[in-house]
Amino acid sequence: MATRQKAASPPRHDTKVITALRRFAISITIFNLLGYTVLGFEQPWLWPFIALATGYTVEIGLEWIAARSENRVPRYAGNGLRGLVEFLYPAHITSLALNMLIYVNDQVFVMMFGVLVAVGAKWILRAPVRGRLRHFMNPSNFGIAVILLLFPWGSIAPPYHFSEHVDGWIDWLIPAVIILGGTMINGKLTGRMWLIAGWVGGFALQAVVRGILEGTSIPGALATMTGIAFILFTNYMITDPGTTPSRPGAQIAFGGGVAVAYGVLTAMHIAYGIFFATAIVCLVRGCFLWALHYTDQAREQFEAQQRRAAAQEEQREIVEPGAGDSAEGARAAVPSTSAEAVVPQHENEVVRR
């Protein structure tokens, strides 16, 4: 009995995105190594490995299920070890970022739950983009937001732990390196500098507006932008190429939208607004993509109906000529009663007589 041949797996990312993911993965790995040995990360040493194991397992497991249901080769199965490593770049980045940015005391299963949500949401919360379903929720940000909502006793990692054990000129070196590395990756590979400009400009604007309307300290709000946590978020989280738009105008709107949402949430005295704001804007973008998809489908169906109606009308005119047809066409459609048609009958009558 013949068996169905499995289809080849579609390409996961193009070359530039793979290069960007590779550099993101290397950067966050080095930062975690320095964080636990030099900087002062406060999560247990074993947790990054637990986070990675959880993220890898979920990513490979869900890809295997998807490949089986679609009768195709799993994406991690192509190109040997290199293909597996490139397939796991997103899960690697998401797992380390979530463990680095969340603090849930000694509840390791809560951290693992966050990784499960972050990686698993990429296979559930999807929207059509250029004919393909793409995830629209920023993975690590979404996992953190879900933890903060479901476990109110949890919190984000204290910002001081990024430089707790260093001082002096190293305090200036860390953000400088992050900015330099992030600018190179986002400027040359992901192309998300417009998004960063919209986010940073919008953040500064909302700080000034809140100061004017609410009387809060404008310098204090602006000083948030100098922290390592803010710089990390700006260069390595909000610029996720898989969940942000590509066009400059859309990037500015996305970054500015996150800043506006953050300003509103902060004015409402909602803590951790930066993560909730990003999740809200990502969700709005996903709904917009689905609405755009259904609108395009409705337009295509309407145009197809119009074409079918025009074709039926044209066919009807060919079979049943209208009143405006020529006399010759009308005579051609009516049985002939001319003299030539009468003569044979007259001759037959004469013969019978």
Salt bridges, closest charged atoms under 4 A:
GLU59 OE2 - ARG12 NH2 2.88
GLU59 OE2 - LYS122 NZ 3.27
GLU63 OE2 - ARG72 NH1 2.74
GLU63 OE1 - ARG75 NH1 3.18
GLU70 OE1 - ARG72 NE 2.57
GLU86 OE2 - ARG22 NH2 3.75
GLU86 OE2 - ARG82 NE 3.06
ASP296 OD1 - ARG299 NH2 2.99
GLU313 OE1 - ARG316 NH1 2.38
